[in-house]
Amino acid sequence: MGALKAMFSFFTMIRLDIRQEDMDAMDRRFWMVPVVGALYGLIAAVMMTFLTRFDFVDPLVAAVITFFVIFAFNRFLHIDGTIDVGDGLVVAGTKEDHLRALKDSRIGAGGMAFALMVILMTITMASSIPFLAWMAVLLFTAEVLAKVGMVSAAAFGEPGTGMAGNSVRNTSVGSLIIATVLAILLIAAFGVFIHLMGTYTDMVALPGSDHCIILLTASVVVSILTGIIMSRTAKRNFGMVNGDVLGATNEITRATVLLTFLIIMSVML
């Protein structure tokens, strides 16, 4: 419980009474972070399905409102990391120059553009998901798997000296496997819940089990691969995976998972 307390306190605006031992537990059990993703998934699913039921609310507007709430709920922590990583990647020079730009508190044009593109991709793709039931499950899945991407980046990354260093240092491939299984269980439970709701409401039913398995398998693979790519990119440019890299991985993984959904759904529909 100490690890979850620390995670909810660190990754959300929820303020809990945590001690150093709770933070240490979070570092040792970073694989539990998909549970935090489930909370964000619930927020995204509820807000998007609620807002889009109003005829006068365009899905794009609903997506903007939804993700503004999500970003604000974690104090724009991951957006800040995305900006910093963007600044670090676009600067020219040696690895030391990339690292200096990553840690610079000032915001550069490269970082702002990088974060803006990720945000625009996320919002436009979320607003393009057809049917309420699909929207709820896919947004929930994207948030949970965004955390799997973070665990993947930590498992394959080199630890730095910052706050996230111990999380990266204590996360292994075994941790990633546990996080992936946990994420699949959370997504399956939510999918069953939405399917039951669709049986008794006017929500469009979910696709068949074969299609669901394809969607889930592809999105899990993409989330893990995104984390691996981010860890290798960070090692090549910064020599490490720090908190900024993990935050950027969260945002980029969500976008790549949503893109995967839309590509596969375009084939299935």
Wavefront OBJ file of the C-alpha trace (Angstrom):
o trace
v 0.000 0.000 0.000
v 2.897 2.354 0.642
v 3.955 2.210 -3.003
v 0.450 3.058 -4.221
v 0.133 5.898 -1.702
v 3.376 7.402 -2.961
v 2.364 6.949 -6.612
v -1.022 8.602 -6.196
v 0.560 11.441 -4.254
v 3.369 11.923 -6.789
v 1.509 11.384 -10.078
v -1.758 13.138 -9.164
v -2.991 16.179 -7.277
v -4.183 13.891 -4.467
v -2.272 14.746 -1.321
v -1.618 11.807 0.991
v 0.465 11.490 4.130
v 3.508 9.673 2.779
v 6.888 8.957 4.312
v 10.290 8.147 2.866
v 9.571 4.450 3.219
v 6.545 4.908 0.948
v 8.726 6.591 -1.675
v 11.238 3.764 -1.373
v 8.421 1.250 -1.865
v 7.351 3.113 -5.006
v 10.872 2.864 -6.382
v 10.988 -0.872 -5.700
v 7.503 -1.537 -7.077
v 7.324 0.826 -10.026
v 5.477 -1.954 -11.877
v 2.344 -0.958 -9.925
v 2.029 2.363 -11.765
v -0.637 1.049 -14.235
v -3.056 1.328 -11.300
v -2.544 5.095 -11.444
v -3.159 4.884 -15.187
v -6.481 3.187 -14.436
v -7.569 6.250 -12.444
v -6.711 8.529 -15.357
v -8.437 6.088 -17.687
v -11.624 6.303 -15.655
v -11.483 10.099 -15.756
v -10.941 10.113 -19.524
v -13.635 7.513 -20.214
v -16.283 9.152 -18.015
v -15.643 12.699 -19.227
v -15.493 11.862 -22.943
v -18.583 9.656 -22.939
v -20.508 12.155 -20.803
v -19.614 15.233 -22.853
v -20.144 13.625 -26.258
v -23.665 12.565 -25.328
v -24.646 16.222 -25.644
v -25.425 17.034 -29.272
v -24.044 20.552 -28.963
v -20.619 19.381 -27.729
v -18.299 18.476 -30.581
v -16.052 15.436 -29.894
v -12.981 17.604 -30.502
v -14.126 20.073 -27.843
v -14.880 17.194 -25.491
v -11.365 15.810 -26.031
v -9.778 19.199 -25.318
v -11.708 19.528 -22.050
v -10.983 15.933 -21.047
v -7.244 16.082 -21.585
v -6.964 19.507 -19.995
v -8.439 17.962 -16.853
v -6.063 14.984 -17.090
v -3.016 17.197 -17.602
v -4.063 19.485 -14.745
v -4.754 16.519 -12.442
v -1.083 15.560 -12.582
v 0.026 19.206 -12.388
v 1.201 19.099 -16.031
v 4.068 16.944 -14.766
v 4.360 14.777 -17.880
v 3.855 17.724 -20.230
v 6.771 19.465 -18.521
v 8.878 16.351 -19.102
v 7.811 16.223 -22.748
v 8.881 19.836 -23.260
v 12.241 19.235 -21.591
v 12.892 16.100 -23.669
v 11.954 17.980 -26.835
v 14.431 20.725 -25.991
v 17.116 18.147 -25.257
v 16.580 16.251 -28.496
v 16.569 19.183 -30.916
v 19.660 20.956 -29.623
v 22.829 20.438 -31.647
v 26.113 19.338 -30.140
v 27.509 16.669 -27.876
v 25.718 14.470 -25.341
v 26.614 17.056 -22.687
v 24.862 19.738 -24.753
v 21.737 17.563 -25.051
v 21.768 16.918 -21.313
v 22.258 20.595 -20.521
v 19.245 21.511 -22.659
v 17.191 18.746 -21.022
v 17.859 20.146 -17.551
v 17.515 23.808 -18.537
v 14.436 25.300 -16.840
v 13.815 27.619 -19.789
v 11.451 26.497 -22.553
v 12.794 26.417 -26.098
v 10.933 26.440 -29.391
v 11.860 22.809 -30.048
v 10.461 21.591 -26.750
v 7.271 23.604 -27.108
v 6.684 22.376 -30.662
v 7.454 18.775 -29.677
v 4.974 18.811 -26.784
v 2.360 20.642 -28.850
v 2.494 18.035 -31.617
v 2.097 15.195 -29.104
v -0.866 16.943 -27.457
v -2.559 17.714 -30.786
v -2.125 14.135 -31.955
v -3.603 12.818 -28.725
v -6.618 15.130 -28.750
v -7.487 14.698 -32.422
v -7.145 10.915 -32.296
v -9.219 10.640 -29.123
v -11.974 12.706 -30.732
v -11.933 10.410 -33.792
v -12.934 7.231 -31.913
v -16.429 6.128 -33.003
v -19.144 4.853 -30.637
v -19.352 5.554 -26.914
v -18.458 2.060 -25.709
v -15.370 1.917 -27.906
v -14.372 5.406 -26.806
v -14.613 4.519 -23.120
v -12.600 1.300 -23.379
v -9.963 2.661 -25.739
v -9.299 5.786 -23.686
v -9.063 3.698 -20.518
v -6.688 1.311 -22.272
v -4.517 4.141 -23.604
v -4.045 5.635 -20.127
v -3.173 2.288 -18.534
v -0.753 1.348 -21.305
v 0.872 4.790 -21.155
v 2.114 3.694 -17.729
v 3.318 0.370 -19.178
v 5.377 2.454 -21.605
v 6.944 4.210 -18.621
v 7.808 0.889 -16.976
v 9.263 -0.330 -20.276
v 11.465 2.763 -20.568
v 12.619 2.277 -16.981
v 13.295 -1.447 -17.488
v 15.517 -0.887 -20.523
v 16.977 2.472 -19.511
v 20.079 3.600 -17.684
v 19.301 5.285 -14.336
v 20.205 8.888 -13.756
v 20.914 10.746 -10.529
v 17.556 12.495 -10.140
v 14.369 11.532 -8.294
v 13.454 8.854 -10.844
v 16.885 7.241 -10.709
v 15.933 4.675 -8.080
v 12.734 3.766 -9.919
v 14.721 3.088 -13.092
v 17.442 1.262 -11.165
v 14.936 -1.057 -9.468
v 12.854 -1.789 -12.564
v 13.750 -4.912 -14.536
v 12.310 -6.875 -17.429
v 10.548 -8.982 -14.809
v 8.936 -5.795 -13.467
v 7.768 -4.981 -16.982
v 6.169 -8.418 -17.332
v 4.299 -7.953 -14.049
v 3.191 -4.448 -15.069
v 1.954 -5.762 -18.417
v -0.075 -8.558 -16.804
v -1.519 -6.072 -14.306
v -2.457 -3.693 -17.121
v -4.167 -6.463 -19.114
v -6.206 -7.493 -16.070
v -7.285 -3.897 -15.430
v -8.248 -3.383 -19.077
v -10.126 -6.701 -19.253
v -12.093 -5.884 -16.096
v -13.052 -2.458 -17.447
v -13.974 -3.966 -20.816
v -16.300 -6.473 -19.163
v -17.903 -3.659 -17.171
v -18.526 -1.578 -20.302
v -19.828 -4.621 -22.167
v -22.356 -5.241 -19.401
v -23.354 -1.587 -19.484
v -23.874 -1.839 -23.235
v -26.228 -4.754 -22.681
v -28.577 -2.647 -20.560
v -28.130 0.804 -22.124
v -28.121 2.386 -25.558
v -24.317 2.317 -25.787
v -23.040 0.585 -28.920
v -21.654 -2.839 -28.057
v -17.947 -3.563 -28.162
v -16.459 -5.448 -31.105
v -16.240 -9.224 -31.041
v -13.777 -11.025 -28.801
v -11.387 -11.733 -31.699
v -11.166 -8.055 -32.570
v -10.743 -7.121 -28.903
v -7.838 -9.545 -28.566
v -6.191 -8.120 -31.682
v -6.615 -4.548 -30.450
v -5.307 -5.335 -26.976
v -2.341 -7.398 -28.182
v -1.259 -4.792 -30.715
v -1.596 -1.927 -28.253
v 0.358 -3.766 -25.522
v 3.178 -4.509 -27.967
v 3.216 -0.892 -29.165
v 3.352 0.463 -25.609
v 6.327 -1.746 -24.743
v 8.133 -0.908 -27.987
v 7.552 2.806 -27.431
v 9.180 2.528 -24.009
v 12.152 0.659 -25.486
v 12.594 3.252 -28.237
v 12.378 6.085 -25.719
v 14.968 4.429 -23.456
v 17.398 3.925 -26.339
v 16.842 7.463 -27.600
v 17.452 8.809 -24.105
v 20.613 6.743 -23.673
v 22.005 7.934 -27.009
v 21.234 11.611 -26.363
v 21.344 11.983 -22.565
v 23.073 8.854 -21.320
v 20.207 8.049 -18.964
v 16.472 7.793 -18.362
v 15.285 10.387 -15.853
v 11.894 11.678 -14.731
v 11.530 13.915 -17.780
v 12.077 10.960 -20.106
v 9.524 8.874 -18.206
v 7.000 11.711 -18.397
v 7.552 12.150 -22.126
v 7.239 8.391 -22.578
v 3.829 8.506 -20.906
v 2.557 11.155 -23.320
v 4.081 9.601 -26.438
v 2.930 6.081 -25.548
v -0.658 7.283 -25.128
v -0.502 8.852 -28.588
v 1.050 5.786 -30.258
v -1.511 3.479 -28.647
v -4.393 5.668 -29.843
v -2.881 5.704 -33.336
v -2.647 1.905 -33.255
v -6.311 1.719 -32.260
v -7.427 3.931 -35.125
v -5.367 2.065 -37.726
v -6.681 -1.346 -36.669
v -10.257 -0.078 -36.287
v -10.150 1.376 -39.808
v -9.378 -2.102 -41.079
v -12.009 -3.824 -38.927
v -14.880 -1.423 -39.649
l 1 2 3 4 5 6 7 8 9 10 11 12 13 14 15 16 17 18 19 20 21 22 23 24 25 26 27 28 29 30 31 32 33 34 35 36 37 38 39 40 41 42 43 44 45 46 47 48 49 50 51 52 53 54 55 56 57 58 59 60 61 62 63 64 65 66 67 68 69 70 71 72 73 74 75 76 77 78 79 80 81 82 83 84 85 86 87 88 89 90 91 92 93 94 95 96 97 98 99 100 101 102 103 104 105 106 107 108 109 110 111 112 113 114 115 116 117 118 119 120 121 122 123 124 125 126 127 128 129 130 131 132 133 134 135 136 137 138 139 140 141 142 143 144 145 146 147 148 149 150 151 152 153 154 155 156 157 158 159 160 161 162 163 164 165 166 167 168 169 170 171 172 173 174 175 176 177 178 179 180 181 182 183 184 185 186 187 188 189 190 191 192 193 194 195 196 197 198 199 200 201 202 203 204 205 206 207 208 209 210 211 212 213 214 215 216 217 218 219 220 221 222 223 224 225 226 227 228 229 230 231 232 233 234 235 236 237 238 239 240 241 242 243 244 245 246 247 248 249 250 251 252 253 254 255 256 257 258 259 260 261 262 263 264 265 266 267 268 269
